[in-house]
């Protein structure tokens, strides 16, 4: 009878770190950022729904909510595909004409060519929205698989389902999967910390932006594409630091489609709003994450290069996850040898 070989817990702990690293690298390498972000967001929503409802009812409520959000997303993309190129076509000439009136276009050899080139480049960048059919093929299938996986994980998040059937209770597979589950819990905790705070900030920003858009009608002005503004503000708000720059640019451009005055009023309001949000950020995010801004910016740039928008969402999450894991490890001092 052969004697069972032993593997130390420290070895399995290291193996779980390596497995987690391989999984994350594979997600970026094979372009699975969208379904992975969907998985994390879905579980975050189910996590909160499950606090007030039983599991089966929570999954049913989650399915209804996802269907409603999907309907809103389709409506948003349809409006964005039509609106954003039109906004660019109207806003860019307004800005260049304003520069001409103030004599700022003297630095350009050919302002009209610059106008045509700028509009062409902006419209080319917006064409990705028109590729909505691709979403309904590969990306849509991935998202559905991720949503089904969310429900399965929420029902039972265990990896090893045969724990009580093994002759060796502390076997390599059981301990390894337990360690790997712990790694994933830490990743979700990081996502919960970073994106949970970012969702709150984005919701506050969206509320005040929507309030501003509605209040304009009381003064005889009207901001077009109000639904697009609200959705863009919320979605861009999920991206730390640069999200506000993107949404502000779009809202400023939409304001310019009416007049330069409305565009400047909208931009001024957004600047004041985001100055106020600095205090909110320090309260909500500063006390939770405590990463320097330059490091977050670098992670966003790397994430964008690796996986686009999903990579930018995951970048601060992974950065915080590495800090969580690293903070749990103690550095062993090297033994000193007497001379």
C-alpha positions in Angstrom: 0.0 0.0 0.0 1.5 3.3 -1.1 1.8 6.2 1.3 0.0 9.3 0.2 2.2 12.2 -0.7 1.8 15.4 1.2 1.5 18.9 -0.3 1.9 21.9 2.1 -0.8 24.5 2.4 1.7 27.2 1.5 2.3 25.5 -1.9 -1.4 25.3 -2.6 -1.8 29.0 -1.6 0.9 29.9 -4.1 -0.7 27.7 -6.7 -4.0 29.5 -6.3 -2.3 32.9 -6.8 -0.7 31.5 -10.0 -4.0 30.1 -11.2 -5.7 33.5 -10.5 -3.0 35.3 -12.5 -3.4 32.9 -15.4 -7.2 33.4 -15.4 -6.9 37.2 -15.4 -4.3 37.2 -18.2 -6.5 34.8 -20.2 -9.5 37.2 -19.8 -7.5 40.0 -21.3 -5.7 37.9 -23.9 -8.9 36.3 -25.3 -11.0 39.5 -25.2 -13.4 38.3 -22.5 -13.4 41.6 -20.6 -17.1 42.3 -21.4 -18.5 39.0 -20.1 -16.3 39.2 -17.0 -17.4 42.8 -16.2 -21.0 41.6 -16.8 -20.4 38.7 -14.4 -19.1 41.0 -11.7 -21.8 43.7 -12.1 -24.5 41.0 -12.2 -23.3 39.4 -9.0 -23.0 42.8 -7.4 -26.7 43.4 -8.2 -27.8 40.0 -7.0 -25.7 40.5 -3.9 -27.9 43.4 -2.9 -31.2 41.9 -4.1 -30.4 38.7 -2.2 -30.2 40.7 1.0 -34.0 41.4 0.9 -35.4 38.5 -1.1 -35.0 34.7 -1.0 -32.6 33.3 -3.6 -35.1 32.0 -6.1 -37.2 35.2 -6.0 -34.0 37.3 -6.2 -32.9 35.5 -9.4 -36.4 36.1 -10.9 -36.2 39.8 -9.9 -32.7 39.9 -11.3 -33.9 38.4 -14.7 -36.7 41.0 -14.9 -34.3 43.9 -14.1 -31.8 42.6 -16.7 -34.5 42.5 -19.4 -35.5 46.1 -18.6 -31.9 47.3 -18.6 -31.3 45.5 -21.9 -34.4 47.3 -23.4 -33.0 50.7 -22.2 -29.6 49.8 -23.6 -31.0 49.1 -27.1 -32.9 52.4 -27.0 -29.8 54.2 -25.9 -27.6 52.7 -28.6 -30.3 53.5 -31.3 -30.4 57.1 -30.1 -26.6 57.5 -29.8 -26.0 56.1 -33.3 -28.3 58.8 -34.7 -27.5 61.7 -32.3 -23.7 61.7 -31.7 -22.6 62.2 -35.4 -25.2 64.9 -35.7 -23.9 66.6 -32.5 -20.3 66.4 -33.8 -21.4 67.9 -37.2 -23.0 70.9 -35.5 -20.7 71.4 -32.5 -17.4 71.4 -34.2 -18.3 74.2 -36.7 -19.7 76.2 -33.8 -16.4 76.0 -31.9 -14.3 76.9 -35.0 -16.6 79.8 -35.9 -16.3 81.0 -32.3 -12.5 80.8 -32.6 -12.7 82.7 -35.9 -14.8 85.5 -34.4 -12.2 85.9 -31.6 -9.2 85.6 -33.9 -8.0 82.3 -32.5 -7.9 80.5 -35.8 -5.0 82.5 -37.1 -2.8 79.7 -35.9 -4.3 77.4 -38.5 -3.3 77.5 -42.1 -6.6 76.3 -43.4 -9.5 76.5 -40.9 -12.0 75.0 -43.3 -9.9 71.9 -43.9 -9.4 71.6 -40.2 -13.2 71.8 -39.7 -13.8 69.0 -42.3 -11.0 66.9 -40.9 -12.2 67.2 -37.3 -15.7 66.2 -38.1 -14.5 63.3 -40.2 -12.3 62.0 -37.4 -15.0 62.4 -34.7 -17.6 60.6 -36.9 -15.1 57.8 -37.6 -14.6 57.3 -33.9 -18.4 57.2 -33.4 -18.9 54.5 -36.0 -18.3 51.8 -33.5 -21.8 52.3 -32.2 -23.1 51.4 -35.6 -21.6 47.9 -35.2 -24.4 47.0 -33.0 -25.0 43.8 -35.0 -21.7 42.4 -33.7 -23.0 42.8 -30.2 -26.0 40.6 -31.1 -23.6 37.9 -32.3 -20.5 37.1 -30.3 -20.7 39.7 -27.5 -24.4 39.1 -26.9 -23.9 35.4 -26.5 -21.0 36.0 -24.1 -23.1 38.4 -22.0 -26.0 35.9 -21.8 -23.5 33.1 -20.7 -22.1 35.5 -18.1 -25.6 36.3 -16.8 -26.5 32.6 -16.6 -23.2 32.1 -14.8 -24.1 34.9 -12.3 -27.3 33.1 -11.4 -25.4 29.8 -11.0 -22.7 31.3 -8.8 -25.4 33.1 -6.7 -27.2 29.8 -6.2 -24.1 27.9 -5.2 -20.7 29.5 -5.3 -18.8 26.3 -4.4 -16.2 25.0 -6.9 -15.8 21.6 -5.2 -19.2 19.9 -4.9 -17.9 16.5 -3.6 -16.2 17.6 -0.5 -17.7 14.9 1.7 -17.1 12.0 -0.8 -13.3 11.9 -0.7 -11.3 9.4 1.4 -8.7 12.1 2.2 -10.6 15.0 3.6 -7.8 17.6 3.3 -6.9 16.5 -0.3 -5.1 18.7 -2.8 -8.2 19.4 -4.9 -10.4 20.5 -2.1 -7.9 22.8 -0.4 -6.8 24.2 -3.8 -10.3 25.1 -4.8 -11.0 26.5 -1.4 -7.9 28.8 -1.8 -9.0 29.7 -5.3 -12.5 30.6 -4.1 -10.9 32.9 -1.5 -9.0 34.6 -4.3 -12.2 35.2 -6.2 -14.0 36.5 -3.0 -11.2 39.0 -2.6 -11.6 40.1 -6.2 -15.3 40.6 -5.8 -14.7 42.5 -2.5 -12.4 44.7 -4.5 -15.0 45.2 -7.2 -17.6 45.9 -4.6 -15.4 48.5 -3.0 -14.3 50.3 -6.1 -17.4 50.0 -8.4 -19.9 50.2 -5.5 -18.4 53.6 -4.6 -18.2 54.6 -8.3 -21.9 53.7 -8.8 -22.9 55.9 -5.9 -20.9 58.9 -7.2 -22.2 58.3 -10.8 -25.8 58.2 -9.5 -25.3 61.5 -7.6 -23.7 63.1 -10.7 -26.5 61.8 -13.0 -29.2 63.1 -10.6 -27.8 66.6 -10.6 -27.1 66.6 -14.3 -30.6 65.5 -15.0 -31.9 68.2 -12.7 -30.0 70.8 -14.6 -31.3 69.6 -17.9 -34.9 69.7 -16.6 -34.4 73.2 -15.0 -33.3 74.7 -18.3 -36.9 74.4 -19.6 -38.0 76.6 -16.8 -35.8 79.4 -18.2 -37.0 79.0 -21.7 -34.0 77.0 -22.9 -34.0 73.3 -24.0 -31.2 70.8 -24.0 -31.8 68.2 -26.7 -31.2 64.5 -26.4 -32.0 64.5 -22.6 -32.2 60.7 -22.4 -28.8 60.4 -24.1 -27.3 62.9 -21.7 -28.6 61.1 -18.6 -27.5 57.6 -19.7 -24.0 58.9 -21.0 -23.5 60.7 -17.7 -24.2 57.5 -15.6 -22.2 55.1 -17.8 -19.2 57.5 -18.1 -19.4 58.0 -14.3 -18.5 54.4 -13.8 -15.0 55.2 -15.2 -12.9 57.0 -12.5 -11.2 60.3 -13.3 -11.6 60.4 -17.1 -15.3 59.4 -17.1 -16.4 62.9 -16.2 -14.2 64.4 -19.0 -15.9 62.2 -21.6 -19.5 63.0 -20.4 -18.7 66.7 -20.0 -17.4 66.9 -23.6 -20.5 65.2 -25.0 -22.9 67.4 -23.0 -20.9 70.5 -24.0 -21.2 69.4 -27.6 -24.9 68.9 -27.3 -25.3 72.3 -25.8 -23.4 73.8 -28.7 -25.9 72.4 -31.2 -28.3 75.0 -29.8 -25.9 77.9 -29.2 -22.5 78.8 -27.8 -24.2 80.4 -24.8 -26.0 77.2 -23.9 -22.8 75.2 -24.3 -20.9 77.5 -22.0 -23.7 77.5 -19.4 -23.7 73.7 -19.4 -20.0 73.4 -19.2 -19.9 76.0 -16.3 -22.5 74.1 -14.4 -20.7 70.8 -14.9 -17.4 72.3 -13.7 -19.1 73.6 -10.5 -20.8 70.2 -10.0 -17.5 68.3 -10.3 -15.8 70.7 -7.9 -18.5 69.8 -5.4 -17.9 66.1 -6.2 -14.3 66.3 -5.1 -15.6 66.4 -1.5 -17.9 63.4 -2.3 -15.0 61.5 -3.9 -12.8 62.0 -0.8 -15.6 60.8 1.4 -16.7 57.8 -0.6 -13.6 56.6 -2.5 -10.8 58.2 -0.6 -11.6 56.4 2.6 -12.0 53.1 0.8 -9.4 52.7 -1.9 -6.5 55.0 -0.9 -4.6 54.7 -4.2 -2.7 57.7 -5.6 -4.3 59.3 -8.6 -1.2 58.8 -10.9 -1.3 55.1 -10.2 -5.0 54.9 -11.0 -4.4 56.8 -14.3 -1.6 54.4 -15.3 -3.9 51.4 -14.6 -6.6 53.0 -16.7 -4.3 53.5 -19.6 -3.0 49.9 -19.4 -6.5 48.6 -19.1 -7.7 50.5 -22.1 -4.9 49.2 -24.2 -5.6 45.6 -23.1 -9.4 45.5 -23.3 -10.9 48.8 -24.1 -13.7 50.1 -21.9 -14.1 46.8 -20.0 -10.3 47.0 -19.3 -10.7 50.5 -17.9 -13.5 49.4 -15.6 -11.4 46.4 -14.4 -8.1 48.3 -14.0 -8.8 50.1 -10.7 -10.5 46.9 -9.4 -7.5 44.7 -10.1 -5.2 47.4 -8.7 -7.2 47.4 -5.5 -7.3 43.6 -5.5 -3.5 43.3 -5.7 -3.3 45.6 -2.7 -5.9 43.5 -0.8 -3.9 40.3 -1.5 -0.5 41.9 -0.8 -1.7 43.3 2.5 -2.6 39.8 3.8 1.0 38.5 3.2 3.6 39.0 5.8 7.2 39.5 4.8 9.5 37.1 6.5 12.8 38.5 7.6 15.9 36.8 6.3 17.7 34.9 9.1 20.9 36.6 10.2 24.0 34.6 10.3 26.7 35.3 12.9 29.9 36.4 11.4 
